[in-house]
Amino acid sequence: MNWYATAPDTTTHSAAGWALRKWKFKLPEIAPSEAPSADSNWHVNTLDMTMLKIPAGSFVRFDRWDMKAIEQTVTLTRSFLLADSEVTLAQFQQFLDDPEYPDTEKPTDRFWEDHKPFSPTEQHPVQQVSWYDAVLFCNWLSGKEDLMPCYERTGEKEKDYQGKPTELDAWRLIPGANGYRLPTEAEWEYACRAGSTTTCSWGDDESLLARYAVCNSKRAELAGSKLPNGWGLFDVYGNVDEWCHDWHGPYGSAATPRDRVNAGAACCVAAGTSFLRRASLPAVVTTFLSRNGAIPMVSVRRELTPDPLYCFTLFCDSVHDVPAQPTACHQSIS
């Protein structure tokens, strides 16, 4: 229990929490804080999300859908905080039930309420949340923690990718905002790989997949029920798809892109795969969906900057930006 509560590194903290849950011990309560302490790489926020510091660095990727694609070395120049597991029904319900938050800033189509058999308890990941719902959740969490929201409406409308007659509010990132947002596809993949260069983050043996991922199942499992990856993140494979911030599109022709954000495509990236899919995966799985398609879950991200930035993702891991000297520092909602 001491390792879970006091270990400064993310890997030991997450592994200790997993073991305690497996042994059916009650986890020690950890007081929420604004950021990791000077000697720690994780902290717990006011929504009881554990935010892990992901270091700046590089990874190699290849667009397997594009026969002309080149191998790229992608560099992320800033560290960031990412929630260790998928957003739960209980966490999302706090957003919906907040009496002080205007109904105009909450989802109107509650598809997840019809899918509770697939996430039967409050500690299961929320499902059937659209990209727009995730954005609203991110802004709510930013306000709850007295941070500047990362998203604002543009005043324009955009049509649904699936050809539905509904027109939806277009959103954009606010420069300099320090609140929660969804992770970019590059940030998500980098965190999923956790510094590995093998087929999967744990190695090349796909027979181990069932230890790390909920796949080929009739329903989702409790968030964090499988083993974490090398950086302490749970469910980056399987359980529920996770929304990313950016649009699905070509990786581009640059051999060494930095802080890559895709733009201008017709639909949004969802990452991580789900409990319904087959149990044979490449190193990273991403797909694309209509932003109004209610399939993924949420993540949260937050970078380490001179002034703390928090970023968050529904249907995925949570993320936020953190200071270069993280004395105070959101991922992910995949």
Secondary structure as GFF3:
##gff-version 3
##sequence-region A 1 334
A	DSSP	alpha_helix	2	6	.	.	.	ID=ss1
A	DSSP	alpha_helix	10	22	.	.	.	ID=ss2
A	DSSP	beta_strand	42	44	.	.	.	ID=ss3
A	DSSP	beta_strand	50	54	.	.	.	ID=ss4
A	DSSP	beta_strand	57	61	.	.	.	ID=ss5
A	DSSP	beta_strand	72	76	.	.	.	ID=ss6
A	DSSP	beta_strand	80	83	.	.	.	ID=ss7
A	DSSP	alpha_helix	89	97	.	.	.	ID=ss8
A	DSSP	three_ten_helix	103	105	.	.	.	ID=ss9
A	DSSP	three_ten_helix	111	118	.	.	.	ID=ss10
A	DSSP	alpha_helix	131	144	.	.	.	ID=ss11
A	DSSP	beta_strand	151	159	.	.	.	ID=ss12
A	DSSP	beta_strand	167	173	.	.	.	ID=ss13
A	DSSP	alpha_helix	185	193	.	.	.	ID=ss14
A	DSSP	three_ten_helix	206	208	.	.	.	ID=ss15
A	DSSP	alpha_helix	209	212	.	.	.	ID=ss16
A	DSSP	beta_strand	242	247	.	.	.	ID=ss17
A	DSSP	beta_strand	268	271	.	.	.	ID=ss18
A	DSSP	beta_strand	286	289	.	.	.	ID=ss19
A	DSSP	beta_strand	297	303	.	.	.	ID=ss20
A	DSSP	beta_strand	312	315	.	.	.	ID=ss21
A	DSSP	beta_strand	319	321	.	.	.	ID=ss22
###
